[in-house]
Amino acid sequence: MTSIGMEDRTLRRPVVRVIDEIDSQILSILRENARTKNVEIARKVNLTEGGVRARIAKMIKDGVIEKFTVITRSNDVTGLVLIKTQLDQMRLVGKRLKEIASSAYETSGEYDLAAELRADTVELFNRKVDEIRSFPGVVDTMTLIRMT
């Protein structure tokens, strides 16, 4: 069994949901390809299609699965934005980062936070950076764009 930490959205308190080996296998298949049909997952984990559907629904309800998303492999622009914040604003900035960043990290050293950004064009990428710079409590940023 594996414990998955998550946050109860209404009470804002940590909740632990224990998943079993079959849930873990289902998650692994969905991470590889979120469009895998339930029938195919059922065959791989030796369950009925209805059983797989019920388990996925429960994991969504419990917050183990937060969302299904599309990741493109086009000529998108990706990069990191390092962010220096006012000390009392770091948590608020971090929370706002999660709304626009692919991933967000707390760091140590000169910068307090880092955000991984993706956009279809440089212009859209720069808009996201400008949005981060406009957050209350952001003191300074440094942007690193991945070179292709």
Phi and psi in degrees as GROMACS dihedral restraints (atoms count N, CA, C in turn):
[ dihedral_restraints ]
;  ai    aj    ak    al  type     phi  dphi    fc
    3     4     5     6     1  -122.3    20    10
    4     5     6     7     1   136.6    20    10
    6     7     8     9     1   -91.9    20    10
    7     8     9    10     1   131.5    20    10
    9    10    11    12     1  -113.6    20    10
   10    11    12    13     1   120.3    20    10
   12    13    14    15     1   -81.9    20    10
   13    14    15    16     1   140.5    20    10
   15    16    17    18     1  -152.5    20    10
   16    17    18    19     1   172.8    20    10
   18    19    20    21     1  -114.3    20    10
   19    20    21    22     1   131.0    20    10
   21    22    23    24     1   -72.2    20    10
   22    23    24    25     1   115.9    20    10
   24    25    26    27     1   -64.0    20    10
   25    26    27    28     1   -28.3    20    10
   27    28    29    30     1   -87.9    20    10
   28    29    30    31     1   -37.9    20    10
   30    31    32    33     1   -99.2    20    10
   31    32    33    34     1   -12.7    20    10
   33    34    35    36     1    55.8    20    10
   34    35    36    37     1    43.4    20    10
   36    37    38    39     1  -127.2    20    10
   37    38    39    40     1   149.2    20    10
   39    40    41    42     1   -65.5    20    10
   40    41    42    43     1   140.5    20    10
   42    43    44    45     1  -128.5    20    10
   43    44    45    46     1   142.5    20    10
   45    46    47    48     1  -114.0    20    10
   46    47    48    49     1   129.6    20    10
   48    49    50    51     1  -118.6    20    10
   49    50    51    52     1   123.8    20    10
   51    52    53    54     1   -89.6    20    10
   52    53    54    55     1   126.9    20    10
   54    55    56    57     1  -110.1    20    10
   55    56    57    58     1   150.4    20    10
   57    58    59    60     1   -95.2    20    10
   58    59    60    61     1  -177.0    20    10
   60    61    62    63     1   -62.4    20    10
   61    62    63    64     1   -37.6    20    10
   63    64    65    66     1   -67.3    20    10
   64    65    66    67     1   -44.3    20    10
   66    67    68    69     1   -58.0    20    10
   67    68    69    70     1   -41.8    20    10
   69    70    71    72     1   -61.8    20    10
   70    71    72    73     1   -41.3    20    10
   72    73    74    75     1   -65.2    20    10
   73    74    75    76     1   -42.0    20    10
   75    76    77    78     1   -61.4    20    10
   76    77    78    79     1   -45.7    20    10
   78    79    80    81     1   -60.7    20    10
   79    80    81    82     1   -40.7    20    10
   81    82    83    84     1   -61.4    20    10
   82    83    84    85     1   -43.7    20    10
   84    85    86    87     1   -64.2    20    10
   85    86    87    88     1   -44.0    20    10
   87    88    89    90     1   -67.9    20    10
   88    89    90    91     1   -33.0    20    10
   90    91    92    93     1   -65.3    20    10
   91    92    93    94     1   -37.2    20    10
   93    94    95    96     1   -68.7    20    10
   94    95    96    97     1   -42.1    20    10
   96    97    98    99     1  -156.7    20    10
   97    98    99   100     1   100.8    20    10
   99   100   101   102     1   -65.7    20    10
  100   101   102   103     1   -11.3    20    10
  102   103   104   105     1   -94.0    20    10
  103   104   105   106     1     5.2    20    10
  105   106   107   108     1   -60.0    20    10
  106   107   108   109     1   130.3    20    10
  108   109   110   111     1   -69.2    20    10
  109   110   111   112     1   145.8    20    10
  111   112   113   114     1   -57.6    20    10
  112   113   114   115     1   -34.3    20    10
  114   115   116   117     1   -62.0    20    10
  115   116   117   118     1   -42.4    20    10
  117   118   119   120     1   -68.6    20    10
  118   119   120   121     1   -41.7    20    10
  120   121   122   123     1   -60.6    20    10
  121   122   123   124     1   -44.5    20    10
  123   124   125   126     1   -57.6    20    10
  124   125   126   127     1   -43.0    20    10
  126   127   128   129     1   -62.4    20    10
  127   128   129   130     1   -40.7    20    10
  129   130   131   132     1   -72.0    20    10
  130   131   132   133     1   -30.5    20    10
  132   133   134   135     1  -107.8    20    10
  133   134   135   136     1     6.0    20    10
  135   136   137   138     1    62.3    20    10
  136   137   138   139     1    48.6    20    10
  138   139   140   141     1  -129.8    20    10
  139   140   141   142     1   172.2    20    10
  141   142   143   144     1   -80.8    20    10
  142   143   144   145     1   162.2    20    10
  144   145   146   147     1   -61.1    20    10
  145   146   147   148     1   -40.5    20    10
  147   148   149   150     1   -63.3    20    10
  148   149   150   151     1   -37.0    20    10
  150   151   152   153     1   -64.5    20    10
  151   152   153   154     1   -41.8    20    10
  153   154   155   156     1   -65.1    20    10
  154   155   156   157     1   -46.0    20    10
  156   157   158   159     1   -57.9    20    10
  157   158   159   160     1   -43.4    20    10
  159   160   161   162     1   -65.3    20    10
  160   161   162   163     1   -41.5    20    10
  162   163   164   165     1   -65.7    20    10
  163   164   165   166     1   -42.4    20    10
  165   166   167   168     1   -63.7    20    10
  166   167   168   169     1   -43.8    20    10
  168   169   170   171     1   -59.8    20    10
  169   170   171   172     1   -41.7    20    10
  171   172   173   174     1   -66.8    20    10
  172   173   174   175     1   -40.6    20    10
  174   175   176   177     1   -65.9    20    10
  175   176   177   178     1   -33.8    20    10
  177   178   179   180     1   -67.7    20    10
  178   179   180   181     1   -47.7    20    10
  180   181   182   183     1   -59.4    20    10
  181   182   183   184     1   -41.1    20    10
  183   184   185   186     1   -80.2    20    10
  184   185   186   187     1    -7.2    20    10
  186   187   188   189     1    86.2    20    10
  187   188   189   190     1     5.6    20    10
  189   190   191   192     1   -66.6    20    10
  190   191   192   193     1   -43.1    20    10
  192   193   194   195     1  -100.6    20    10
  193   194   195   196     1   114.9    20    10
  195   196   197   198     1   -87.0    20    10
  196   197   198   199     1   -40.0    20    10
  198   199   200   201     1  -164.7    20    10
  199   200   201   202     1   159.1    20    10
  201   202   203   204     1  -105.0    20    10
  202   203   204   205     1   140.1    20    10
  204   205   206   207     1  -140.7    20    10
  205   206   207   208     1   167.9    20    10
  207   208   209   210     1  -111.2    20    10
  208   209   210   211     1   130.0    20    10
  210   211   212   213     1  -116.7    20    10
  211   212   213   214     1   121.6    20    10
  213   214   215   216     1   -96.0    20    10
  214   215   216   217     1   156.7    20    10
  216   217   218   219     1  -116.6    20    10
  217   218   219   220     1    33.4    20    10
  219   220   221   222     1   -83.4    20    10
  220   221   222   223     1  -161.7    20    10
  222   223   224   225     1   -85.4    20    10
  223   224   225   226     1    42.3    20    10
  225   226   227   228     1   -68.8    20    10
  226   227   228   229     1   160.9    20    10
  228   229   230   231     1  -100.3    20    10
  229   230   231   232     1   127.1    20    10
  231   232   233   234     1  -127.8    20    10
  232   233   234   235     1   152.9    20    10
  234   235   236   237     1  -174.4    20    10
  235   236   237   238     1   176.9    20    10
  237   238   239   240     1  -115.2    20    10
  238   239   240   241     1   142.4    20    10
  240   241   242   243     1  -118.3    20    10
  241   242   243   244     1   118.7    20    10
  243   244   245   246     1   -89.5    20    10
  244   245   246   247     1   135.7    20    10
  246   247   248   249     1  -129.0    20    10
  247   248   249   250     1   127.5    20    10
  249   250   251   252     1  -102.0    20    10
  250   251   252   253     1   131.4    20    10
  252   253   254   255     1  -123.7    20    10
  253   254   255   256     1   163.9    20    10
  255   256   257   258     1   -68.3    20    10
  256   257   258   259     1   138.8    20    10
  258   259   260   261     1   -54.5    20    10
  259   260   261   262     1   -41.4    20    10
  261   262   263   264     1   -77.9    20    10
  262   263   264   265     1    -3.8    20    10
  264   265   266   267     1  -110.0    20    10
  265   266   267   268     1    -1.5    20    10
  267   268   269   270     1   -59.0    20    10
  268   269   270   271     1   -45.4    20    10
  270   271   272   273     1   -64.2    20    10
  271   272   273   274     1   -41.9    20    10
  273   274   275   276     1   -64.5    20    10
  274   275   276   277     1   -44.0    20    10
  276   277   278   279     1   -62.6    20    10
  277   278   279   280     1   -43.4    20    10
  279   280   281   282     1   -59.3    20    10
  280   281   282   283     1   -41.3    20    10
  282   283   284   285     1   -63.8    20    10
  283   284   285   286     1   -42.7    20    10
  285   286   287   288     1   -67.7    20    10
  286   287   288   289     1   -33.2    20    10
  288   289   290   291     1   -59.5    20    10
  289   290   291   292     1   -39.0    20    10
  291   292   293   294     1   -60.9    20    10
  292   293   294   295     1   -22.0    20    10
  294   295   296   297     1   -74.9    20    10
  295   296   297   298     1   -27.7    20    10
  297   298   299   300     1  -120.7    20    10
  298   299   300   301     1   -13.3    20    10
  300   301   302   303     1   -95.1    20    10
  301   302   303   304     1   150.1    20    10
  303   304   305   306     1   -67.0    20    10
  304   305   306   307     1   -39.7    20    10
  306   307   308   309     1  -147.9    20    10
  307   308   309   310     1   149.9    20    10
  309   310   311   312     1  -132.1    20    10
  310   311   312   313     1   143.1    20    10
  312   313   314   315     1  -134.4    20    10
  313   314   315   316     1   144.9    20    10
  315   316   317   318     1   -91.5    20    10
  316   317   318   319     1   135.6    20    10
  318   319   320   321     1  -122.0    20    10
  319   320   321   322     1   172.2    20    10
  321   322   323   324     1  -124.7    20    10
  322   323   324   325     1   154.2    20    10
  324   325   326   327     1   112.0    20    10
  325   326   327   328     1  -147.2    20    10
  327   328   329   330     1   -64.1    20    10
  328   329   330   331     1   -34.6    20    10
  330   331   332   333     1  -109.9    20    10
  331   332   333   334     1   149.9    20    10
  333   334   335   336     1   -94.3    20    10
  334   335   336   337     1   -33.3    20    10
  336   337   338   339     1  -137.0    20    10
  337   338   339   340     1   158.7    20    10
  339   340   341   342     1  -137.1    20    10
  340   341   342   343     1   141.6    20    10
  342   343   344   345     1  -127.4    20    10
  343   344   345   346     1   132.6    20    10
  345   346   347   348     1   -92.8    20    10
  346   347   348   349     1   126.0    20    10
  348   349   350   351     1  -117.6    20    10
  349   350   351   352     1   149.4    20    10
  351   352   353   354     1  -134.0    20    10
  352   353   354   355     1   141.0    20    10
  354   355   356   357     1  -152.9    20    10
  355   356   357   358     1   158.7    20    10
  357   358   359   360     1   -74.4    20    10
  358   359   360   361     1   -27.1    20    10
  360   361   362   363     1  -137.9    20    10
  361   362   363   364     1   164.0    20    10
  363   364   365   366     1   -62.0    20    10
  364   365   366   367     1   -39.3    20    10
  366   367   368   369     1   -59.6    20    10
  367   368   369   370     1   -46.1    20    10
  369   370   371   372     1   -67.2    20    10
  370   371   372   373     1   -37.1    20    10
  372   373   374   375     1   -60.6    20    10
  373   374   375   376     1   -47.9    20    10
  375   376   377   378     1   -62.9    20    10
  376   377   378   379     1   -33.3    20    10
  378   379   380   381     1   -62.7    20    10
  379   380   381   382     1   -40.3    20    10
  381   382   383   384     1   -64.9    20    10
  382   383   384   385     1   -41.5    20    10
  384   385   386   387     1   -61.9    20    10
  385   386   387   388     1   -44.8    20    10
  387   388   389   390     1   -61.4    20    10
  388   389   390   391     1   -37.1    20    10
  390   391   392   393     1   -63.1    20    10
  391   392   393   394     1   -43.8    20    10
  393   394   395   396     1   -61.4    20    10
  394   395   396   397     1   -43.6    20    10
  396   397   398   399     1   -62.1    20    10
  397   398   399   400     1   -25.1    20    10
  399   400   401   402     1   -85.4    20    10
  400   401   402   403     1    -8.6    20    10
  402   403   404   405     1   -61.1    20    10
  403   404   405   406     1   135.8    20    10
  405   406   407   408     1   -59.5    20    10
  406   407   408   409     1   134.0    20    10
  408   409   410   411     1    97.2    20    10
  409   410   411   412     1   -10.8    20    10
  411   412   413   414     1   -80.6    20    10
  412   413   414   415     1   123.8    20    10
  414   415   416   417     1   -97.5    20    10
  415   416   417   418     1   -40.3    20    10
  417   418   419   420     1  -158.3    20    10
  418   419   420   421     1   154.9    20    10
  420   421   422   423     1  -137.5    20    10
  421   422   423   424     1   158.4    20    10
  423   424   425   426     1  -136.7    20    10
  424   425   426   427     1   128.4    20    10
  426   427   428   429     1  -108.6    20    10
  427   428   429   430     1   133.9    20    10
  429   430   431   432     1  -120.9    20    10
  430   431   432   433     1   115.9    20    10
  432   433   434   435     1  -102.3    20    10
  433   434   435   436     1   131.5    20    10
  435   436   437   438     1   -66.5    20    10
  436   437   438   439     1   132.4    20    10
  438   439   440   441     1   -92.7    20    10
  439   440   441   442     1   135.2    20    10
